[in-house]
Amino acid sequence: MRNRHLQMPSDSQPEINMSPMVDMIFLLLIFFMVTTVFTKDAGIGIARPSAESASSLPEEALVLTLSENGEIRHSGQLYQLTQIPALIKEQLNGKGAVTIIADKTTSTGLTIQLIDQCRLAGIEDVSIAATTESP
């Protein structure tokens, strides 16, 4: 007889309160969003040359990467040397800066041609990225 009073009626189902779990998921989501580090990466393996006088450049510059085999990329997309002035005019409207991240084994002639194409597009502020030498 005692067992009848302890049993739940058949029409009611036990419920699980999901509010604490949803709160925890939102807290984890916020934690990961706050701690995530967003970096501008070239997307390809570039071995930058090092220089003692290297300094930080403005982050609003248009970044072009020049790989060791002569590929020119912007935001992961491959460009030909002749397409660079149109890309710069489209992205910067004749104002701003261009940063070239060139591999240290890249031909100097190709790097000079890329700088020349940037200047033909009306950009005078062209920089080449380097890492600072460690002592």
Backbone torsions as a table, in degrees:
resi	resn	phi	psi	omega
1	MET	NA	-36.6	-178.8
2	ARG	-63.6	-32.7	-177.7
3	ASN	-65.8	-27.5	179.5
4	ARG	-66.1	-34.5	-178.7
5	HIS	-76.2	-24.5	-178.4
6	LEU	-85.8	-18.0	-179.4
7	GLN	-79.4	144.9	178.4
8	MET	-79.4	149.5	175.0
9	PRO	-62.8	147.5	-174.1
10	SER	-68.8	-19.5	-177.4
11	ASP	-85.6	-11.4	178.3
12	SER	-106.9	133.3	-179.8
13	GLN	-104.6	144.6	176.3
14	PRO	-68.4	141.6	-178.0
15	GLU	-116.4	146.6	176.5
16	ILE	-108.0	128.3	179.9
17	ASN	-78.6	116.6	-175.8
18	MET	-91.0	-8.3	-176.5
19	SER	-56.7	-47.6	179.4
20	PRO	-62.4	-35.1	179.8
21	MET	-69.5	-40.3	178.2
22	VAL	-64.5	-41.5	176.6
23	ASP	-59.7	-43.2	-179.8
24	MET	-64.8	-39.0	178.8
25	ILE	-64.3	-42.2	178.0
26	PHE	-65.0	-39.1	177.3
27	LEU	-63.8	-41.0	177.5
28	LEU	-66.1	-40.5	178.1
29	LEU	-60.6	-46.6	178.7
30	ILE	-63.5	-41.2	179.0
31	PHE	-59.7	-47.4	-178.6
32	PHE	-69.0	-33.0	177.5
33	MET	-67.9	-39.2	-178.0
34	VAL	-73.3	-36.9	-175.6
35	THR	-89.0	-5.1	179.5
36	THR	-71.3	137.6	178.4
37	VAL	-107.0	122.1	178.5
38	PHE	-99.0	124.5	-179.8
39	THR	-123.2	151.0	173.2
40	LYS	-90.4	109.1	-178.3
41	ASP	-114.1	148.3	-177.9
42	ALA	-67.4	-25.7	179.2
43	GLY	88.9	-14.2	176.4
44	ILE	-130.7	159.2	-178.2
45	GLY	-74.6	105.5	179.6
46	ILE	-113.9	125.5	174.6
47	ALA	-95.2	98.7	-177.0
48	ARG	-71.5	146.1	173.1
49	PRO	-71.2	159.2	179.6
50	SER	-109.4	150.7	179.8
51	ALA	-150.2	140.4	179.0
52	GLU	-68.9	-29.5	-176.0
53	SER	-93.3	11.3	-179.3
54	ALA	-63.6	139.5	179.1
55	SER	-136.6	166.8	-179.8
56	SER	-71.6	144.4	178.8
57	LEU	-111.8	160.9	177.5
58	PRO	-62.0	140.8	-176.3
59	GLU	-77.0	-12.8	-178.5
60	GLU	-84.6	6.9	-180.0
61	ALA	-73.9	148.9	174.2
62	LEU	-74.8	127.9	-175.0
63	VAL	-104.4	122.7	174.4
64	LEU	-115.0	135.1	177.4
65	THR	-110.1	141.4	-179.1
66	LEU	-124.9	109.8	-175.7
67	SER	-81.6	171.1	-177.5
68	GLU	-64.8	-24.5	178.4
69	ASN	-95.9	12.5	172.4
70	GLY	89.4	11.3	178.0
71	GLU	-80.7	132.8	178.2
72	ILE	-106.1	126.4	-178.4
73	ARG	-131.0	149.7	171.3
74	HIS	-138.2	122.9	-177.9
75	SER	53.5	38.6	176.6
76	GLY	83.1	-9.0	-178.3
77	GLN	-96.0	137.6	-177.4
78	LEU	-80.9	135.2	178.3
79	TYR	-128.9	151.6	171.9
80	GLN	-88.4	159.6	-178.6
81	LEU	-59.1	-36.3	-178.3
82	THR	-73.8	-15.0	179.8
83	GLN	-87.7	-10.1	-174.4
84	ILE	-64.3	-45.4	179.1
85	PRO	-58.5	-40.3	179.1
86	ALA	-66.4	-39.7	178.1
87	LEU	-62.5	-45.0	-178.6
88	ILE	-66.0	-42.7	178.7
89	LYS	-63.6	-37.1	179.2
90	GLU	-69.2	-42.8	-175.0
91	GLN	-81.5	-38.8	-171.1
92	LEU	-111.6	-13.3	-178.7
93	ASN	54.4	38.6	177.3
94	GLY	78.7	-1.5	179.4
95	LYS	-124.0	145.8	175.9
96	GLY	121.3	-162.9	-176.4
97	ALA	-133.4	156.0	176.9
98	VAL	-123.1	133.0	174.3
99	THR	-113.7	126.6	178.9
100	ILE	-103.8	121.9	174.3
101	ILE	-101.8	100.2	-176.4
102	ALA	-108.0	140.5	174.9
103	ASP	-66.3	145.5	-175.9
104	LYS	-69.2	-13.6	177.3
105	THR	-97.0	3.2	180.0
106	THR	-68.7	146.4	178.0
107	SER	-60.4	133.6	177.9
108	THR	-63.2	-36.2	179.6
109	GLY	-61.5	-42.2	179.0
110	LEU	-67.5	-38.1	177.4
111	THR	-63.3	-42.4	178.3
112	ILE	-64.3	-40.0	178.2
113	GLN	-63.5	-38.8	178.7
114	LEU	-66.6	-42.2	176.3
115	ILE	-61.4	-41.8	179.1
116	ASP	-61.7	-42.1	178.5
117	GLN	-63.8	-37.5	177.4
118	CYS	-64.4	-42.0	-179.8
119	ARG	-70.4	-33.4	175.5
120	LEU	-65.5	-25.4	177.5
121	ALA	-82.1	-0.8	176.1
122	GLY	98.8	8.4	-179.4
123	ILE	-100.8	119.8	178.9
124	GLU	-94.5	-24.4	-177.4
125	ASP	-90.4	85.7	-179.9
126	VAL	-116.0	125.1	-178.5
127	SER	-122.8	153.9	175.4
128	ILE	-111.9	128.2	-177.4
129	ALA	-75.5	142.6	176.2
130	ALA	-146.6	161.6	174.7
131	THR	-99.1	152.2	177.7
132	THR	-77.0	141.4	179.3
133	GLU	-72.1	138.7	175.0
134	SER	-89.2	142.1	-175.2
135	PRO	-65.2	NA	NA
